[in-house]
Amino acid sequence: QVQLVESGGGLVQPGGSLRLSCVGSRLTFRLYDMGWYRQAPGKQRELVALITDGGSTNYADSVKGRFTISRDNAKSSVYLQMTSLNPGDTAVYYCNALWRAAGRTYWGQGTQVTVSS
């Protein structure tokens, strides 16, 4: 059973930073595009950042210049460094793995990020 386990969420003040981590198990991690999504109360889940199997990155306009996605295939891990956080970033953040060639996708259980003073 493939597992994705997120960590690093929490409560942070506006302007602060957090680093989210997601560790995958029982999957050939290097084959997967890895994404971070978020879902705020009453809103749809949205893509925050994506890093492809080749290392290309893509970001939502709302986080460009503030968030950085990276991966370490040797550790089967993907990270999201978040800076200059604001209350609009408050959401549950989910890790996603997508193997495009096989049409397989997996989700983590989510980690809560709350930005509040």
N, C-alpha and C positions, 0 to 999 in steps of 0.2 A: 504494500500500500504506500503510494507516494505521500509524503508529508512535507508541508511547508510551515515553518514555525517562525512567526514574527516576534520581535522583542524591541524594546527601546522606547515605547510610548510612555506618555505620562503627562503631567501638568507642567506647563511652562508659561512664564510671563511674556507678554508681547515684546517683540524684539529679541527674544531668546532663540536658542538653538536646540535641536535634538537630532540624534542619529538613530535611524531605524535599521534593524538587521533582519534578514530572513535567511534561514538555513533550510536547504532542501535535503531530503533523504529518499533513497530508493528511486532515483531518477538519474539519467545521464545528463547532468546539469548543463554541460557545455553546449548541448544541442538546443537548449531552450532560450527563447526570448524571455526576459524577466521584466515584469512591470510592477509598479506600485500604483494602486488605485485608492481612492478614498470615498467614503460615503458619509455625508453629514445628515443629521436628522431631517426627515422630510424631503430629502433630495435623492436624486439618482446617483448610483456609483459612477465615478468619473476617473479617467486615466490621469494620473499625476506625472509619471515619468516611465520611460521604457528604455531598456538597453537590450539590443539584439544579441544573438549568439556571436555575431562578429564584432560586437563592441560599439556599434552606433547607438546614439542616444537621441531621445526625443522627449520634450517636456510640454506640459500644458502651459499656455500663455501666462496663466496666473501665478506660476511658480518659477518661470524662467529668470535666471540670475540669482535666485534664492536657494533653490534645491539642486542637489547633485546626486545622480544615481551612479553607482559603480558596482562591479561584480568581481568576485574572486572564485574562479572555477575550481581551483584546487581545494577550496573550502566549501564548495557548493553553496556559496552565499552571495546575496545581493544586499546592497546598502542604499539608504537614502539619507543623505546629509541635508538637514533642513535648517536654514538660517533666516533671520529677520521674520520670525513667525508672527502672525497676526491672528486675531480671533476668527477670521474667515478660513483659517487653516484647520480649525477644530473639526475633527471627523474621526471615524474609524478607518484606519489605513490597512489595506490588504495587499498581500504579496500574491502575484500571479505568475505562473509558469506556462508558457505556450510553446509547443513543438509544432511549428507550422506544417512541416512535411508530413507529420502523422496525424495532424488534427487533434492533438491531445492538449488539454489545458487543466490546470490544477490551481486551487486557491488555498491560501492560509486562512487561519481563523480570525485574523484581524487583531490590531492593537490600537487602543484608544489614544488619540492625541488631543489634548485640551489646552488651548491658549487663552489664558485669562489672568487678569490682575487680581 
